[in-house]
Amino acid sequence: MTEQTTVLDTLTEMIGVSADRNTLTPRDFMFARIAALIAVDAPPLSYLANAEAAEKTGITAKEIEGIMIAVAPVVGTPRVVAAAGKILRALGIAIAVTEAELEEAAGED
Protein backbone atom coordinates (compact mmCIF):
# COMPACT_ATOMS: atom_id res chain seq x y z
CA MET A 1 0.00 0.00 0.00
CA THR A 2 1.44 3.35 -0.98
CA GLU A 3 0.57 6.71 0.52
CA GLN A 4 -0.80 7.81 -2.87
CA THR A 5 -3.31 4.96 -3.09
CA THR A 6 -4.25 4.32 0.56
CA VAL A 7 -8.00 4.83 0.05
CA LEU A 8 -8.08 2.80 -3.16
CA ASP A 9 -6.05 0.03 -1.53
CA THR A 10 -8.43 -0.03 1.45
CA LEU A 11 -11.47 -0.27 -0.82
CA THR A 12 -9.79 -3.06 -2.79
CA GLU A 13 -9.16 -4.95 0.45
CA MET A 14 -12.83 -4.52 1.41
CA ILE A 15 -13.84 -6.03 -1.92
CA GLY A 16 -11.58 -9.00 -1.24
CA VAL A 17 -13.11 -9.57 2.19
CA SER A 18 -16.66 -9.43 0.82
CA ALA A 19 -15.66 -11.85 -1.95
CA ASP A 20 -14.23 -14.27 0.60
CA ARG A 21 -17.45 -14.25 2.63
CA ASN A 22 -19.99 -15.12 -0.04
CA THR A 23 -21.17 -18.32 -1.69
CA LEU A 24 -20.69 -17.30 -5.35
CA THR A 25 -17.68 -18.29 -7.39
CA PRO A 26 -15.19 -15.42 -7.66
CA ARG A 27 -16.16 -14.87 -11.33
CA ASP A 28 -19.89 -14.83 -10.59
CA PHE A 29 -19.24 -12.48 -7.68
CA MET A 30 -17.41 -10.04 -9.95
CA PHE A 31 -20.08 -10.34 -12.67
CA ALA A 32 -22.68 -9.35 -10.05
CA ARG A 33 -20.49 -6.53 -8.76
CA ILE A 34 -19.90 -5.08 -12.23
CA ALA A 35 -23.62 -5.27 -12.99
CA ALA A 36 -24.35 -3.48 -9.71
CA LEU A 37 -21.79 -0.76 -10.50
CA ILE A 38 -23.53 -0.13 -13.81
CA ALA A 39 -26.95 -0.13 -12.14
CA VAL A 40 -26.01 2.45 -9.51
CA ASP A 41 -24.16 4.69 -11.98
CA ALA A 42 -20.90 4.23 -10.10
CA PRO A 43 -18.04 6.71 -10.59
CA PRO A 44 -14.82 5.70 -12.36
CA LEU A 45 -12.94 5.08 -9.10
CA SER A 46 -15.50 2.44 -8.13
CA TYR A 47 -14.66 0.54 -11.29
CA LEU A 48 -10.97 1.03 -10.56
CA ALA A 49 -11.41 -0.33 -7.03
CA ASN A 50 -12.88 -3.52 -8.52
CA ALA A 51 -10.48 -3.85 -11.45
CA GLU A 52 -7.84 -5.95 -9.72
CA ALA A 53 -10.37 -8.44 -8.38
CA ALA A 54 -12.05 -8.69 -11.79
CA GLU A 55 -8.68 -9.21 -13.47
CA LYS A 56 -7.76 -11.97 -11.03
CA THR A 57 -10.92 -13.87 -11.97
CA GLY A 58 -10.03 -13.64 -15.64
CA ILE A 59 -13.00 -11.52 -16.67
CA THR A 60 -12.40 -10.20 -20.17
CA ALA A 61 -13.43 -6.98 -21.88
CA LYS A 62 -15.78 -9.09 -24.02
CA GLU A 63 -17.47 -10.43 -20.89
CA ILE A 64 -17.86 -6.91 -19.50
CA GLU A 65 -19.57 -6.01 -22.79
CA GLY A 66 -21.83 -9.00 -22.19
CA ILE A 67 -22.70 -7.73 -18.73
CA MET A 68 -23.55 -4.33 -20.22
CA ILE A 69 -25.82 -5.96 -22.80
CA ALA A 70 -27.49 -8.07 -20.10
CA VAL A 71 -28.31 -5.12 -17.84
CA ALA A 72 -29.21 -2.61 -20.58
CA PRO A 73 -32.92 -3.54 -20.73
CA VAL A 74 -33.17 -3.08 -16.96
CA VAL A 75 -31.04 0.02 -16.34
CA GLY A 76 -31.35 1.72 -19.72
CA THR A 77 -29.10 2.75 -22.55
CA PRO A 78 -27.85 6.01 -20.97
CA ARG A 79 -26.64 4.20 -17.87
CA VAL A 80 -24.78 1.58 -19.91
CA VAL A 81 -23.17 4.20 -22.15
CA ALA A 82 -22.16 6.18 -19.07
CA ALA A 83 -20.65 3.03 -17.55
CA ALA A 84 -18.53 2.46 -20.66
CA GLY A 85 -17.11 5.98 -20.40
CA LYS A 86 -16.46 5.60 -16.69
CA ILE A 87 -14.67 2.30 -17.22
CA LEU A 88 -12.42 4.00 -19.79
CA ARG A 89 -11.74 6.87 -17.35
CA ALA A 90 -10.88 4.32 -14.65
CA LEU A 91 -8.39 2.73 -17.04
CA GLY A 92 -6.85 6.16 -17.66
CA ILE A 93 -6.56 6.75 -13.91
CA ALA A 94 -4.88 3.36 -13.45
CA ILE A 95 -2.38 4.16 -16.19
CA ALA A 96 -1.62 7.59 -14.67
CA VAL A 97 -1.08 6.12 -11.18
CA THR A 98 1.20 3.42 -12.58
CA GLU A 99 3.23 5.97 -14.54
CA ALA A 100 3.57 8.18 -11.46
CA GLU A 101 4.76 5.23 -9.38
CA LEU A 102 7.28 4.25 -12.06
CA GLU A 103 8.59 7.83 -12.26
CA GLU A 104 8.86 7.98 -8.48
CA ALA A 105 10.72 4.67 -8.40
CA ALA A 106 13.06 5.83 -11.16
CA GLY A 107 13.79 9.01 -9.21
CA GLU A 108 14.79 6.99 -6.15
CA ASP A 109 17.48 5.08 -8.04
C-alpha positions as CSV (number, residue, x, y, z in Angstrom):
1,M,0.0,0.0,0.0
2,T,1.4,3.4,-1.0
3,E,0.6,6.7,0.5
4,Q,-0.8,7.8,-2.9
5,T,-3.3,5.0,-3.1
6,T,-4.2,4.3,0.6
7,V,-8.0,4.8,0.0
8,L,-8.1,2.8,-3.2
9,D,-6.1,0.0,-1.5
10,T,-8.4,0.0,1.4
11,L,-11.5,-0.3,-0.8
12,T,-9.8,-3.1,-2.8
13,E,-9.2,-5.0,0.4
14,M,-12.8,-4.5,1.4
15,I,-13.8,-6.0,-1.9
16,G,-11.6,-9.0,-1.2
17,V,-13.1,-9.6,2.2
18,S,-16.7,-9.4,0.8
19,A,-15.7,-11.9,-2.0
20,D,-14.2,-14.3,0.6
21,R,-17.5,-14.2,2.6
22,N,-20.0,-15.1,0.0
23,T,-21.2,-18.3,-1.7
24,L,-20.7,-17.3,-5.3
25,T,-17.7,-18.3,-7.4
26,P,-15.2,-15.4,-7.7
27,R,-16.2,-14.9,-11.3
28,D,-19.9,-14.8,-10.6
29,F,-19.2,-12.5,-7.7
30,M,-17.4,-10.0,-10.0
31,F,-20.1,-10.3,-12.7
32,A,-22.7,-9.3,-10.1
33,R,-20.5,-6.5,-8.8
34,I,-19.9,-5.1,-12.2
35,A,-23.6,-5.3,-13.0
36,A,-24.3,-3.5,-9.7
37,L,-21.8,-0.8,-10.5
38,I,-23.5,-0.1,-13.8
39,A,-27.0,-0.1,-12.1
40,V,-26.0,2.4,-9.5
41,D,-24.2,4.7,-12.0
42,A,-20.9,4.2,-10.1
43,P,-18.0,6.7,-10.6
44,P,-14.8,5.7,-12.4
45,L,-12.9,5.1,-9.1
46,S,-15.5,2.4,-8.1
47,Y,-14.7,0.5,-11.3
48,L,-11.0,1.0,-10.6
49,A,-11.4,-0.3,-7.0
50,N,-12.9,-3.5,-8.5
51,A,-10.5,-3.9,-11.4
52,E,-7.8,-5.9,-9.7
53,A,-10.4,-8.4,-8.4
54,A,-12.0,-8.7,-11.8
55,E,-8.7,-9.2,-13.5
56,K,-7.8,-12.0,-11.0
57,T,-10.9,-13.9,-12.0
58,G,-10.0,-13.6,-15.6
59,I,-13.0,-11.5,-16.7
60,T,-12.4,-10.2,-20.2
61,A,-13.4,-7.0,-21.9
62,K,-15.8,-9.1,-24.0
63,E,-17.5,-10.4,-20.9
64,I,-17.9,-6.9,-19.5
65,E,-19.6,-6.0,-22.8
66,G,-21.8,-9.0,-22.2
67,I,-22.7,-7.7,-18.7
68,M,-23.6,-4.3,-20.2
69,I,-25.8,-6.0,-22.8
70,A,-27.5,-8.1,-20.1
71,V,-28.3,-5.1,-17.8
72,A,-29.2,-2.6,-20.6
73,P,-32.9,-3.5,-20.7
74,V,-33.2,-3.1,-17.0
75,V,-31.0,0.0,-16.3
76,G,-31.4,1.7,-19.7
77,T,-29.1,2.7,-22.6
78,P,-27.9,6.0,-21.0
79,R,-26.6,4.2,-17.9
80,V,-24.8,1.6,-19.9
81,V,-23.2,4.2,-22.2
82,A,-22.2,6.2,-19.1
83,A,-20.6,3.0,-17.6
84,A,-18.5,2.5,-20.7
85,G,-17.1,6.0,-20.4
86,K,-16.5,5.6,-16.7
87,I,-14.7,2.3,-17.2
88,L,-12.4,4.0,-19.8
89,R,-11.7,6.9,-17.3
90,A,-10.9,4.3,-14.7
91,L,-8.4,2.7,-17.0
92,G,-6.9,6.2,-17.7
93,I,-6.6,6.7,-13.9
94,A,-4.9,3.4,-13.5
95,I,-2.4,4.2,-16.2
96,A,-1.6,7.6,-14.7
97,V,-1.1,6.1,-11.2
98,T,1.2,3.4,-12.6
99,E,3.2,6.0,-14.5
100,A,3.6,8.2,-11.5
101,E,4.8,5.2,-9.4
102,L,7.3,4.3,-12.1
103,E,8.6,7.8,-12.3
104,E,8.9,8.0,-8.5
105,A,10.7,4.7,-8.4
106,A,13.1,5.8,-11.2
107,G,13.8,9.0,-9.2
108,E,14.8,7.0,-6.1
109,D,17.5,5.1,-8.0
